[in-house]
């Protein structure tokens, strides 16, 4: 599929300015002294820390900082790359996209169970793919968009055309989802002639999941608490291994590389790393996803 803008890599717009309370207070004090000097009055003594004028300046600086932060937040909330929650819902609604419900919850339970909705990252990805899907010529990203719009249990999707008018769509269901129901829901959409070009014959298949474990032994310096070091290393390597919904980092086609496993485990306090599993990179093609089933970390061969 062709490359499109990675929203997670976009820098904040220039209109978003850093807010520094120290700078605001310094500017207010300078302005206060300049106004006194313009009237021939030296107000330096009025800016002692305990003086009411200083307290007033600090109060006003705090309120100005809050206003600046609100202006920054308002600007970011109007940009898909940075908006979250209902702000993002409002923006994608212009493209006729709604946030999908993964689990409706149970309002009658005690206590009530709130609904579970798709993440901001997945909603952003659907918004990006939407612009590939509005063409009736089925360009790159067309079938991925249809697959992800069809049911919220689709974690990732990939399409390929092995021959003219023959399309294969690989679907990666969300962990724990009903795989057969997920594939069937996508297949129903792909069989709808009002959504798919009439000349295309679409086959929907499950993506291949390649399970692996991360087993490593860590050398830990004598000073730090080994339990804390291992917990930190575990959290970092888990963050590297887990499936992501961020556009450009989704599971299909993402290989697990040993140097990145080492880098994730190299937290403060670790002096040596020996990775036993995986023995080599877990290479994944565009229709394959690597799934970490277990993380086992030891310290000098002993469980922490």
C-alpha positions in Angstrom: 0.0 0.0 0.0 1.3 3.5 -0.8 2.8 5.5 2.0 0.6 8.3 3.5 1.3 10.9 6.1 2.2 9.4 9.5 0.1 11.5 11.8 2.0 10.5 14.9 5.2 12.0 13.4 3.7 15.5 12.8 5.1 18.2 15.0 2.7 20.6 16.8 1.8 23.7 14.7 3.8 26.9 15.3 0.7 28.5 16.9 1.2 26.2 19.9 3.7 28.1 22.1 5.6 26.8 25.2 4.2 28.2 28.4 6.7 29.4 31.0 5.5 30.9 34.2 9.0 32.2 35.0 9.1 34.1 31.6 5.6 35.5 32.1 6.4 36.8 35.6 9.7 38.3 34.4 8.0 40.1 31.6 5.3 41.4 33.9 7.9 42.7 36.4 9.8 44.4 33.6 6.6 46.0 32.3 5.7 47.1 35.9 9.0 48.8 36.4 9.0 50.4 32.9 5.6 51.9 33.5 6.8 53.4 36.8 9.9 54.7 35.2 7.8 56.4 32.5 6.2 58.4 35.3 9.5 59.1 37.0 8.9 56.6 39.8 11.3 53.8 40.9 9.1 50.8 41.8 11.9 48.4 42.5 11.2 48.3 46.2 7.6 47.4 45.4 8.7 44.1 44.0 10.0 42.4 47.1 8.8 38.9 47.5 6.3 39.7 50.3 5.0 42.9 48.6 1.4 42.8 47.5 2.4 43.9 44.0 4.6 40.8 43.6 1.7 38.6 44.7 -0.6 40.3 42.2 1.9 39.8 39.4 2.2 36.1 40.4 -1.5 35.7 40.4 -2.0 37.3 37.1 0.9 35.3 35.6 -0.7 32.1 36.7 -4.0 33.1 35.1 -2.3 34.1 31.9 -0.5 30.8 31.9 -3.8 28.9 32.2 -5.2 30.9 29.4 -2.2 30.2 27.1 -2.4 26.5 28.0 -6.2 26.6 27.1 -5.4 28.3 23.8 -2.8 25.6 23.0 -5.1 22.8 23.9 -7.9 24.3 21.8 -5.6 24.5 18.8 -4.5 20.9 19.1 -8.0 19.7 19.6 -8.9 21.0 16.1 -6.2 18.8 14.5 -6.7 15.1 13.8 -3.1 14.3 14.6 -3.5 15.6 18.2 -7.2 15.5 19.0 -8.5 12.8 21.4 -11.8 11.7 22.8 -14.9 13.7 21.8 -12.7 16.3 20.0 -11.5 13.6 17.6 -15.0 12.3 17.3 -16.2 15.7 16.1 -13.4 16.1 13.6 -13.8 12.7 11.9 -17.5 13.2 11.7 -16.9 15.6 8.8 -15.8 12.4 6.9 -18.9 10.6 8.1 -17.0 8.4 10.4 -18.1 7.4 13.9 -16.1 5.8 16.7 -16.9 2.1 16.8 -18.2 0.3 19.9 -16.1 -2.8 20.8 -18.2 -3.8 23.7 -21.6 -2.2 24.5 -21.2 -2.9 28.2 -24.1 -3.4 30.5 -25.9 -0.4 32.1 -28.2 -2.8 34.0 -25.3 -4.5 35.9 -24.3 -3.6 39.4 -22.1 -1.6 39.2 -22.9 -0.7 35.6 -20.4 -1.7 32.9 -19.4 1.2 30.6 -19.1 0.6 26.9 -15.7 0.0 25.4 -14.9 2.1 22.3 -12.1 1.8 19.7 -9.0 3.7 20.6 -8.0 7.2 19.3 -5.2 5.6 17.3 -7.5 3.2 15.5 -10.0 5.9 14.8 -7.2 8.1 13.4 -6.1 5.3 11.2 -9.6 4.7 9.8 -9.8 8.5 9.1 -6.5 8.3 7.1 -7.6 5.2 5.2 -11.0 6.8 4.5 -9.6 9.1 1.8 -8.2 6.0 0.0 -11.7 4.4 0.1 -13.8 7.2 -1.4 -12.7 6.4 -4.9 -14.7 3.9 -6.9 -11.6 2.6 -8.5 -10.3 0.7 -5.4 -6.9 2.3 -5.0 -4.3 1.3 -2.4 -5.9 1.3 1.0 -9.4 0.8 -0.3 -10.0 -2.7 1.0 -8.1 -2.1 4.3 -10.5 0.8 4.9 -13.6 -1.3 4.2 -12.3 -4.1 6.4 -11.6 -1.9 9.4 -14.9 -0.1 9.0 -16.9 -3.3 8.8 -16.4 -4.5 12.4 -14.4 -3.1 15.3 -12.8 -6.5 16.0 -10.5 -6.0 13.0 -7.2 -5.0 14.5 -5.3 -4.8 11.2 -5.9 -5.6 7.6 -3.9 -6.0 4.4 -5.0 -6.5 0.8 -3.1 -7.7 -2.3 -4.1 -8.4 -5.9 -2.4 -11.7 -7.0 -4.0 -11.3 -10.5 -6.2 -8.8 -12.2 -9.6 -8.4 -10.5 -8.6 -11.0 -7.9 -8.3 -9.4 -4.4 -7.2 -11.2 -1.2 -7.9 -9.3 2.0 -6.0 -10.6 5.1 -7.7 -9.8 8.4 -6.0 -9.8 11.8 -8.7 -10.0 14.5 -8.4 -8.3 17.8 -6.9 -10.7 20.5 -9.8 -12.5 22.1 -12.2 -11.8 19.3 -14.3 -14.4 17.5 -12.1 -15.0 14.5 -14.7 -16.7 12.4 -17.3 -14.0 13.1 -14.7 -11.3 12.3 -13.8 -12.8 8.9 -17.5 -13.4 8.1 -18.4 -9.8 8.8 -15.6 -8.5 6.6 -16.6 -11.0 3.8 -20.2 -9.8 3.9 -19.0 -6.2 3.3 -16.7 -7.4 0.5 -19.6 -9.2 -1.2 -21.7 -6.0 -1.2 -21.7 -4.7 -4.8 -22.6 -1.2 -3.6 -19.3 -1.0 -1.7 -16.9 -3.0 -3.9 -16.2 -2.5 -7.6 -18.3 -5.0 -9.5 -15.4 -6.4 -11.4 -13.4 -7.3 -8.3 -13.6 -10.8 -6.8 -12.6 -10.5 -3.2 -11.5 -13.4 -0.9 -11.1 -12.8 2.8 -8.6 -14.8 4.8 -7.2 -14.8 8.3 -3.8 -13.2 8.6 -1.0 -15.5 9.9 0.0 -15.1 13.5 3.6 -16.1 14.4 3.8 -16.7 18.2 7.1 -16.2 20.0 8.5 -15.7 23.5 11.0 -13.3 24.8 13.4 -15.1 27.2 16.4 -13.2 28.5 18.8 -13.2 31.3 19.9 -9.8 32.7 23.0 -8.8 34.6 22.2 -6.2 37.2 24.6 -3.9 39.0 24.9 -4.4 42.8 23.4 -1.1 43.7 19.8 -1.1 42.3 17.0 -3.3 43.5 17.0 -6.1 40.9 13.2 -6.4 41.1 12.7 -2.7 40.2 15.2 -3.1 37.3 13.5 -6.2 36.0 10.0 -4.7 36.2 11.3 -1.6 34.3 12.9 -3.8 31.6 9.8 -6.0 31.4 7.6 -2.9 30.8 9.8 -1.6 28.1 10.2 -4.8 26.2 6.5 -5.4 26.5 5.8 -2.0 25.0 8.0 -2.9 22.1 6.4 -6.3 21.5 2.8 -5.4 22.0 0.5 -4.8 19.0 0.0 -1.1 18.2 -2.9 0.7 16.6 -0.7 3.6 15.6 -0.7 4.1 11.9 2.6 2.9 10.5 3.3 0.6 13.5 0.4 -1.9 13.2 1.2 -5.6 13.6 0.9 -6.9 10.0 4.3 -6.8 8.3 6.1 -5.7 11.5 9.1 -7.9 12.3 10.6 -8.4 15.7 14.3 -7.6 15.6 16.8 -8.8 18.2 18.7 -5.4 18.4 15.4 -3.7 19.4 14.8 -6.3 22.1 18.2 -5.6 23.5 17.6 -1.9 23.4 14.3 -2.3 25.3 15.9 -4.4 27.9 18.9 -2.0 28.4 17.3 0.0 31.2 19.2 1.8 34.0 20.9 -0.8 36.2 21.3 -3.5 33.5 25.0 -4.4 32.9 24.6 -7.4 30.6 21.9 -9.0 28.4 21.6 -12.5 27.0 18.6 -13.1 24.8 17.7 -16.8 24.5 14.4 -16.4 22.7 13.7 -15.5 20.0 16.9 -17.0 18.6 16.7 -14.7 15.7 14.5 -12.1 14.2 10.8 -12.9 13.9 10.4 -11.9 10.2 6.9 -11.0 9.1 5.5 -10.5 5.6 2.7 -8.1 5.0 0.0 -10.7 5.8 1.8 -11.9 9.0 1.9 -10.6 12.6 4.3 -11.6 15.4 2.5 -12.2 18.7 4.5 -12.3 22.0 3.0 -15.1 24.1 5.3 -14.7 27.2 8.1 -12.7 28.6 10.5 -14.5 30.9 13.3 -12.5 32.5 15.9 -13.8 35.0 18.8 -12.2 36.8 22.1 -14.1 36.5 20.0 -17.2 35.8 17.7 -16.8 38.7 14.1 -15.6 38.7 13.8 -12.2 40.5 
